[in-house]
Amino acid sequence: MKFNETLNDIRLYEAGKPIELVVREFGIEPSKVVKLASNENPLGTPPSVAKVLSENATKAHLYPDDSMYELKDSLAKKYEVDSKEIIIGAGSDQVLEFISRSLLSSNDSVLMSKVTFAMYEVYAKQVGAKIIRTPSFVHKVDEFITYYKEYKPKIVYLCIPNNPIGDCLTKKEAFEIIDTIDSDTLVVVDCAYMEYAAYKNSDYFIAPKDTLKYDNVIYLGTFSKAYGLGGMRVGYGIAKSYIIEQIAKMRPPFNISSLSLAGAIEALKAEDFLEKSLKLHSEQIVRYEDFARNNNIEYIDSYTNFITYMFDDSYNSTIIADALLKQGVIIRNLASYGLNAIRITIGTQMQNDRFFEEIELLIKR
Ligand SMILES: *Cc1c(COP(=O)(O)O)cnc(C)c1O
């Protein structure tokens, strides 16, 4: 059988290892395993959402509301946009896929930062598009502008803040780039971690109504990170309605389960949970910054819910990540991105204690 040639060039996404696997492989007690690998909310499912999920458990035989009226309405009110300007995906990942499939063909190219969210490349390659990357691993305004002018890509991906590095363009810088891009190129502004960036410094806050001033920009948000619903798979795109109408043609019916819809609607109401999550994060990330400074480890000032430690030749990220894994501490090795670096999701105080306990043993003073 001959599969599409576009597939030859696609690397499978390396997902964070689940806790069960570490328990099985290394025989560690489940309670001893900490997962700081997938940027999940360490406080867990918002309690009010857990309650709604169980209340809805007996409605699993019914198809969900395919118009997603209530979720779109809640998002529209929150962001001061129109419901027609919103599309809901099974994670913002699925919206990325819709975008790619509705705009790209094998004659097109897309532009992204050297190190950024791995799925931009995968979805673009699935439809045969060519990947162009700026030279620096953090987003640089001048590089995006120069590369845009030179290659005229069909899509420009701005990951604000950027995963897996944690760097973040300011609002002003982001719009400096957006302002130079012609209307026949779509700019994807992926704000999966925007809640964290805005909490840290309001100069970094980008709202969907800012990007909606443009005819060629789509804002992406997700319930998977700050809202604590990674397992429910709900994300959204916000753009001018003519864009939404087109990419919606790629959407399978009932792409969000009824439980996920109910959970997401409830999560938007759980403002205390969000606030508590952001506060915990801002208190705990300081410990990671202090540890890095005290041990001469370079780190990127992070606007997300994780921190990236960049090692020099004294350490090898694969050896460190494997050694931590054997002790039940799951973090993300960034070797596959071409970096000698690890990415750690900031956990609860106790989870972070475990991380420091184990990394102390691997770092020579
Ligand atoms: C986590 C993440 C997403 C999407 O996550 P979903 O769970 O699919 O909503 C999108 N972009 C970036 C940069 C992410 O880190």
The ligand as a Gaussian input file, in Angstrom:
#p B3LYP/6-31G(d) Opt

LIG

0 1
 C       -1.271000      23.045000      24.937000
 C       -1.145000      23.903000      23.731000
 C       -2.128000      24.017000      22.743000
 C       -3.396000      23.270000      22.638000
 O       -3.758000      22.444000      23.567000
 P       -5.184000      21.731000      23.451000
 O       -5.160000      20.851000      24.617000
 O       -5.224000      21.030000      22.138000
 O       -6.189000      22.844000      23.522000
 C       -1.946000      24.873000      21.703000
 N       -0.844000      25.597000      21.603000
 C        0.121000      25.522000      22.508000
 C        1.313000      26.371000      22.337000
 C        0.028000      24.661000      23.588000
 O        1.031000      24.563000      24.456000

